């Protein structure tokens, strides 16, 4: 009887060892497999890295970072491309698309344009003589002259009159005959003349697209009066128009 009991114990030990070696002891997989401790999520190790957003189809010169500022609902965008970070020369093209998945197509321009005397900046402050870089809304217009027929809200006012001379000694009269407010540090849905500055007065404001006076601006973008009229007639608030503006190298980001 003792011999039989000893043999049974030896057989039991052999079976347990076999179970451990095959990995069945904890209900897991093959022996030697690396297991994640309870409560540990290692899915991040295997997740694919997110791909960068593609640049907007049909708009040359815009990179994925800049294009990320264009939403699905935006169907008009004015692209103002500066010649360099410290240059006051630029060009403008208006693009449109039929829907979120449709390619952009040029509809107006290219037009020669001016920006601020000292070029561009991503940290615009009052009186730095640089135009702000970025993507901004275009929703409100106005001018000294009567509404040419724009779909944007238009404020005709003698307060848009200006005089004096620009940086090159050129006359400024007539520069604000037509303007479109760029939604930088302003309250949208108000006249371009509105003085409220949500970011504070030190961050500047009153940044417009206006009639060119054949010289650099303080912060605005300007082009010829005939092109201002064309822009005003083309902009449609239902298409949520934007302006993308900055030097070429920044827009390619």
Residue pairs with C-beta under 8 A, 6 or more apart in sequence:
19 25
21 31
22 31
23 29
23 30
23 31
23 33
28 35
29 35
36 42
52 64
53 64
53 67
53 68
54 64
54 67
55 62
55 63
55 64
55 66
55 67
56 62
56 67
56 70
56 104
57 103
57 104
58 95
58 97
58 103
58 104
58 105
59 67
59 77
59 79
59 95
59 104
61 79
61 81
61 248
61 251
61 252
62 79
62 244
62 251
62 252
63 251
63 252
63 253
64 253
65 253
66 135
66 244
66 246
66 250
66 251
66 252
66 253
69 134
69 135
69 242
69 244
70 77
70 135
70 242
70 244
71 240
72 100
73 100
73 240
74 239
74 240
74 241
74 242
75 96
75 97
75 98
75 99
75 239
75 240
76 94
76 95
76 96
76 234
76 235
76 236
76 239
76 240
76 241
76 242
77 94
77 95
77 104
77 241
77 242
77 243
77 244
78 92
78 93
78 94
78 95
78 138
78 209
78 231
78 241
78 242
78 243
78 244
79 92
79 93
79 94
79 95
79 243
79 244
79 245
79 251
80 90
80 91
80 92
80 113
80 115
80 221
80 243
80 244
80 245
80 246
81 90
81 91
81 92
81 93
81 246
81 247
81 248
81 251
82 89
82 90
82 115
82 119
82 120
82 131
82 245
82 246
82 247
82 248
83 89
83 90
83 247
83 248
84 119
84 247
84 248
84 249
85 119
85 120
85 247
85 249
85 250
86 118
86 119
86 120
87 115
87 119
87 247
88 114
88 115
88 116
88 117
88 118
88 119
88 215
88 216
88 217
89 112
89 113
89 114
89 115
90 112
90 113
90 114
90 115
90 221
90 245
91 109
91 110
91 111
91 112
91 113
92 109
92 110
92 111
92 113
92 221
92 223
92 227
93 106
93 108
93 109
93 110
93 111
94 106
94 107
94 108
94 109
94 231
94 234
95 104
95 105
95 106
95 107
96 104
96 105
96 107
96 239
97 103
97 104
97 105
107 234
108 227
108 230
108 231
108 234
109 227
111 223
111 224
111 227
112 223
112 224
113 212
113 221
113 222
113 223
114 212
114 214
114 215
114 216
114 217
114 221
114 222
114 223
115 131
115 216
115 217
115 220
115 221
115 245
116 129
116 130
116 131
116 216
116 217
116 218
116 219
116 220
117 129
117 167
117 216
117 217
117 218
118 128
118 129
118 130
119 130
119 131
119 247
120 130
120 131
120 132
120 133
120 245
120 246
120 247
120 250
121 128
121 130
121 131
121 132
121 133
122 132
122 133
122 134
122 250
124 130
124 131
124 132
124 184
124 203
124 204
124 207
124 219
125 202
125 203
125 204
126 201
126 202
126 203
126 204
126 205
127 204
127 218
128 204
128 219
129 216
129 218
129 219
130 219
131 207
131 217
131 219
131 220
131 221
131 245
131 246
132 182
132 184
132 204
132 207
132 219
132 245
133 245
133 246
133 247
133 250
134 184
134 244
134 245
134 246
135 242
135 243
135 244
136 182
136 183
136 184
136 242
136 243
136 245
137 182
137 183
137 188
137 240
137 241
137 242
137 243
138 152
138 180
138 181
138 182
138 183
138 209
138 235
138 241
138 242
138 243
139 152
139 153
139 181
139 183
139 188
139 189
139 237
139 241
140 152
140 153
140 155
140 180
140 181
140 188
140 189
140 190
140 191
140 192
141 150
141 152
141 153
141 154
141 155
141 178
141 179
141 180
141 181
141 192
141 232
141 235
142 154
142 155
142 156
142 157
142 160
142 179
142 181
142 191
142 192
142 193
143 154
143 155
143 156
143 157
143 160
143 176
143 177
143 178
143 179
144 156
144 157
144 158
144 160
144 161
144 174
144 176
144 177
145 156
145 177
145 178
146 156
147 154
147 156
148 178
148 229
148 232
148 233
149 232
149 233
150 232
150 233
150 235
151 235
151 236
151 237
151 238
152 180
152 232
152 235
152 237
153 189
153 237
154 232
155 191
155 192
155 193
157 191
157 193
159 193
160 176
160 177
160 179
160 193
161 173
161 176
162 172
162 173
162 174
162 175
162 176
163 171
163 172
163 173
164 171
164 172
165 171
165 172
166 172
166 213
166 214
166 215
166 216
167 215
167 216
168 214
168 215
168 216
170 213
170 214
170 215
171 213
172 213
174 211
174 213
174 225
175 210
175 211
175 212
175 213
175 222
176 208
176 210
176 211
177 211
177 225
177 228
178 210
178 211
178 225
178 228
178 229
178 232
179 192
179 208
179 209
179 210
179 211
180 192
180 208
180 209
180 210
180 228
180 231
180 232
180 235
181 192
181 207
181 208
182 207
182 208
182 209
182 220
182 221
182 243
182 245
184 204
184 205
184 207
185 197
185 198
185 199
185 200
185 203
185 204
185 205
185 207
186 192
186 194
186 196
186 197
186 198
186 205
186 206
186 207
187 194
187 196
187 198
190 196
192 206
192 208
195 205
197 203
197 204
197 205
204 219
206 219
207 219
207 220
208 220
208 221
209 220
209 221
209 222
209 223
209 228
209 231
209 243
210 217
210 220
210 221
210 222
210 228
211 222
211 223
211 224
211 225
211 228
212 222
212 223
212 224
212 225
213 222
221 243
221 245
235 241
244 251
